Structure formats: structure tokens, C-alpha cells
Amino acid sequence: MNYLLADKQDISRAGLMYLLGDMEDTSCKYIEDKAELIEALVSAPDSVVVLDYTLFDLNDIEELLILSHRFKMSSWILFCEDLSVEFVRKVLAGSNQFGILMKDSPLVEIREGLEYAGRHRRFICQHITEMLLVPDPLQEEQVKLTKTETEILRDIALGITTREIADKRFSSFHTVNTHRKNIFRKLGVNNAREATKYALRAGLIDSAEYYI
């Protein structure tokens, strides 16, 4: 089975390579961007895509689902640090080609998820399963960003990278990345483009100043 590693974190890719190296009859390839991913799927349409959706250059969930529908023989494992409940429900309902693993999942669970995907079977990790079983709140909580989070959201909307924001604020990369995760969690989104769209719709940032 051919695995396409669409994950920009070096440590994650190294760990995946280690696990896949122990599996029989497998090959894997690093994927750097969307164009390369499409090219690889055209060559091997029954591949397993291991995707960090939050860091990869996909615009939104609709584009993700279009890709999976285009390559119906493929299987997908979303391998992320954090995902919103709304996103998870949409992607699982949109196609049975998707399974989900979290990057803090136990090693045995990650290995099992990769093996399931290699057999074109869906795998959902324990963390996501428990998250889906929690009842929806009766009312959606109002989004409340701190002053720092709002400032960082503005920078994200301008396309400034996490490293650049950290340098600008004289903060560590880890600190800004933590703020970024908290912002995405509060907004119920999974990447910068979705965060910007949400913030514009909700009036959290000025639509006259920020563009998508």
C-alpha cells in the first residue's frame, strides 16, 4: 500500500516513517503541497493520504471533500493536533473515506489507524470518539477572545506566519502557537483561512481592512 504523508511537521513525518517502516508491503512519500498531492493521487489513486489538515494548504472542508470524491479509491487519515467537533462531524458525514487520529494518540492506536486505512477501513481514535459522544450545548457559547488573541487573529488574517508573529511580539514560537490553537478552538475552526472567514462574518475584524 502506498502512503502519502501530507504533513509539514518534520517530527510527525519521521514518526510516521518509522511506523510505516515496520508494516509489510508499504511505501510512502512526503507531499509538500496540494498540487503535489493531486499529482501523486493521479499516479496512485488507491493511496492512503495521511493529512495534517490544520497545516496543509487546503482552503476549507469543501475542498477536502471534493478531493476525496475525485479520488474515490483513496483512503484518508486526518492526523492533527486539534480539530473542532463541527469539522469532525462534517467530514465524517461527507465521506466514509476519512478516518481520524490525533497526534497525541497512543502509539499503538496510531499504528492501528494506519493499518485500518491501508485496508480501506475507517478508523476513529478514542479521543475523537469521546468528543463526538458529548452532547451539543443547548446554546452556542459566545466567542470571547482576549486582547492578545484578537491581535494575533488580525495578524493571521494578514497572512503573517506564526514565526513572524512571535518575532513581532517578542514572544516565543511556542507561546504564539498556543494562542493560535486557542483561537481556532474558540472559533470552532481548523485553519487560518477558516478563522479569517469566521472573524469577518462575526465582525471580530474589520472587513474593510482584511481580505481573504
Disulfide bonds with the S-S distance in Angstrom:
none
